[in-house]
Amino acid sequence: MGLLFLALTACDPAAPPPGCESDGECGAGRACVDGRCVDVVGMDAGRDAGGVDAGAMDGATADAAPSDAAPGVDAACFSVECVATEACFDGIDNDCDDAVDEECGCAPGSTARCLPGRTAPTGALCSWGEMTCEGSGEFGTWGPCVGGGGVGGMSLYGCRRIGIMGAPGANPSANFQTWLEMQGAIVRRFHDTASAPTLQRAELETFDLVIVDWLQRVYSAEEASTLATWVNEGGALMVMTGHDSGATADRHVSLLVSLGPTYDLAAGPLNGPATLLAHPTTADGAGTLPPVTFNGGLRTLVPDALTTTIVPMAVIGTEVVGVAGPLGMGHVLLFGDEWIEFDSEWSTMPPIPQLWLNVVTWLSPDVPVLPACD
């Protein structure tokens, strides 16, 4: 296959393109993309709105889309290029062979979001599908991409891939995963038994955000290093503890030894409620969310070298029980209790669903998959 390169250019922020539903409404040399008419270079006139006819554009070239586009906007300008080698962990058909992330290692049974062959994504559309890693050995291969590529629609959680690591909390919390899925997330619980396999980077890469729940075993220094490296290289991590009043929190500490922030086992558990401090994760539009449930949880600890960036976001009196901040290229949040995941709390206390939404969107910002401009 020859080189395919499509670019939609000439976006003028001062003059928004008119709305449209099909290419025919846009005139010669223009196409309808994401509801707007944009200039097209090298695009076949028969292209349908919302899709790309790759075979009709073999050999076309154009200028690249701007690289300094602001995050969080619809993709009015984007580029799609067929390359010789499939990239891994992005869920996109880079080599235009109608297969996604083929020959990329993965953990059998894990899932990842994906876009069917030759579908151009935008950050605003929830049009991702899902693929499952197939195989019975240590590593498998990705199966077909199912359910993606439609016009989609924005969901509250933006189709983020959330991995819940560990078993559910000790109190009723079985609906936590379902509740996240109802908000639009793609959720999978993993490492929820004492026989969980060695934590692998390939499995972490299938998630946009990992939420650590009730861990069922102690983790090795190598596994802790794997997690820390993933976060520092762009991963998003939220950790809860306080399960069984911290009696098994040494498992959490073992997982965090290479990360930096951790929990204070020596000080023992304490009770709340926890007062939320001003932070992007605690905002409610008019100020800061009110206190949330905290029962038998633990204090958080942050190394001196990180205290300027990993800052308190929840306290009980003078005791810090929640911290958050950037870590390398990623983000991390530690909260000292797990009550905020329980049905009894988020179903009756409006601040807790808002806190979860804030946490998810702050840890894993919803940015365009490809370069975009307004």
Beta strands, then each sheet from edge to edge (+ up, - down):
strand 1: 5-9
strand 2: 30-33
strand 3: 36-41
strand 4: 79-81
strand 5: 111-114
strand 6: 129-134
strand 7: 141-142
strand 8: 161-165
strand 9: 186-190
strand 10: 209-212
strand 11: 236-240
strand 12: 262-263
strand 13: 270-271
strand 14: 275-276
strand 15: 295-297
strand 16: 300-301
strand 17: 311-316
strand 18: 319-327
strand 19: 330-335
sheet 1: 2+ 3- 1+ 4-
sheet 2: 5+ 6- 7+
sheet 3: 9+ 8+ 10+ 11+ 19+ 18- 17+ 14-
sheet 4: 12+ 16-
sheet 5: 13+ 15-
end
